[in-house]
Amino acid sequence: MFIIDELQWRGLIHQCTDLESVTKILANPTVVYAGFDPTAESLHVGSLLPLMMLRRFQLAGHRPIALVGGATGMVGDPSGKSDERNLLSKEALDKNVVGIKAQMARFLDFTGPNAAILVNNFDWMHSFSFLDFLRDIGKNFPVNVMLSKDSVKSRLERSDSGLSYTEFSYMLLQAYDFVHLAKSHDCKIQIGGSDQWGNITAGIDLGRRMLSKSLFGLTNPLLTTSDGRKMGKTEKGAVWLSAERTSPYEFYQYFISIDDADVLMTVRFLSDIDHDEYKTLETQMATDPRGVKKRLAQSVTEIVHGEAGLATAERASQMLFGGEIDKLVDRELLSIFADVPSCSMPRQSLDAGVTMIDAMVTAALATSKGDARRTIENGGAYVNNRKCESIDRVLKPEDLASESVIVLRSGKRKYALLRFE
């Protein structure tokens, strides 16, 4: 499917500077870029949309450039922000850039005829002196045009916060990125969220003034829920693309749990599910929304965490419904059973052996030893979701489901964790 048709059926075209010209340009292999702010060592679900946009362009035969803003990250983009960002140190930014670069390889192919390119704008921005930048770049920016951009106007109109010169200058930096990539890589199109429209059009204008080139911009809708909130936020905070920050299980569960009103939009925006399957899911949504959410969670989790990560997430989900629990690390197990009560015992007690009866009483799964004995005799006691067959059962180190945790269960759904520290 032609890339513009692909983006249109998915609802991913919000604005375009010249859709007719862009459509003609994309009839042949073209270089397209999107930028990413290195505000953390990992990208999050909000960054998944521009990543997937670059991925779609690459799969359609175009060459994507992923730009990590090592320089612009030192300033902070005011677009879509009501307050000025806290500025990070260069050392923190460098650390974040390294982490983000490693993640990019999961989404983009950096080999082959249309290999993706990864760039850091600090590499060309750090050599500018302040005077050189004002003379060579700043002179091409009419201030009245900058003041007309929504990202600037919305901040200037607020009585409780202003706009620093630092943030006001951000537009010049991002605009010059587009000019630099147009010169060095013949990049013709910049993509980004709708809140980037002002920065993108500033780059197009700068390209016309400095290079006498026609450059183009295309934005996608922002990734928001049906009630206007940014997608990818939970009570615990952001949903990260890093398995160390958000486990594959937690990531999978986030998409399993999204509101029905947001499911089909998320399928279109973030998954690799094609148009034919989408139409099937659209029909299925009326009778089986849970099944559609499961398919969405499978698709997005596999893209972000690979087949192994998806398998881990699905196995973890099955554990909550009676699947055997073993071969996990503490972090994974505790994320799966985050809402389950836990208690601690000395590690040496496990080495000596803990009777199942004592374990159930300690974990508050039984009110007394007699109660624990009756539960075991009636077949209602489980160790790591395996039935305890004997009242004489003794827990040993080999019963650990992870480095330090044994999962006990009474009946169908009453869980407790025993942690041996």
Phi, psi and omega in degrees: 000135178300141189301321180295320176298320178299312181293326182290316181291333178278353180073030187262004176255111179263312177218151175213136183293330179196087187298324181296313180293319180298319178299318179293318180299319184283000173291344177234159180305130187224151177268130183231141179228153172222148182252153182226130179279129180272060182278351177208170180288346181230149169280166181233182184302326178298332178278348183293328181296307177296327176298315179292328176298311178300319179299317180296319178297319181295317179296337178272005175101003181265164181259118180269144170245124173259116181257124175260126189275070177297330177270308181296332177295339178282347182254310181096126182278124178283350185300127177073009182246139179267343180225159180289140179287153169288129182280135180269154176287161178298323181296318179294319179296317179301318179296318179294320180299317179299316180296318181291320179303318180297325180289328185303327184294343178286337187251331186240147179267118182263019175231171176092178187295329177244047182303138175293153179240135178248125182229158177235119186292349174296332183297329178252342181276332188292340183278348179285133165276163180300317181293319179298318182294318178297318183288315187273326185250309186302327182294344181270003183248107172292128183297324180297328177291317179298320181292340182277348181290139183302322183297332178272314183300318184296329179280323181291333182280349181279138180275340185263354178205146179251205180224119181286161176298326179302309181291324179300327182283346183305319182303322179295320183294312181293324178298318180292330174306314181297317179297315180299315181290329176294320179287315189273333184230009182054039179283127184251341187228132171250136177242158180179178177291163183299336178287353179264003186305315180298317179294321181294313181293331175296321178294322178296317179295320179293322177299321178294319183286320186270327187244351187055038180247150173267115177247162188223156180227148179217129179244154175251159175299154175288152182276091181233156177282172184296338178262014171093359179278152175294133178284147178102011177250138176230178177298332179277349182121206184290151171267110187270159175274351178275130178294336179287331181266320176227113185296155176307324178296311180297321179299311179300314182295329178301316182282332174295332190259003183291158181297147179306323184294341184257355190294306186294321175300317182293323175301314182294317188282320194245351185255169173265006181299129186277177188296318182296314179293324179301316180298325176294316180295325179299319177289319181296333184302330183290331185245337186216066181299327179298320179295323179292319178297321179297318179295320176299310182300320178297313184296310185288321179295321179293322178298314187279319188244001178078176182299320181295318179295320177296316179299319178298316182296317181290322178294320178297320179297321179294330181300325180290345179245026172104000178290147182299144185246116175194170175055044175246165169261159183308316184300316179294312184297317182290333176287325179293316184253041186299330183262007183269135178299148179222158174216161185246148174224155177297143180298325182295336178292326178289321178299324179281335181108127178244124180294150179299324179298313179296321181297318181293323178292315180300321182278003179064027173270353176215146183276343181200171177296324178296319177297318179297318180299317180295320179298316180295313182298329180273005177077022184255009181250139184223145173244116183053039180068017171253133185297136175276118188268348187219141176290347179267006182302133179240129179277134181232172180305329181291350178273355179298132177274340175217196183301325188220009188234138168245136180259121177254151178218141174239123183072208186278325192224001185268106185254157169208150179251135172253118180254128182251111188239000000 
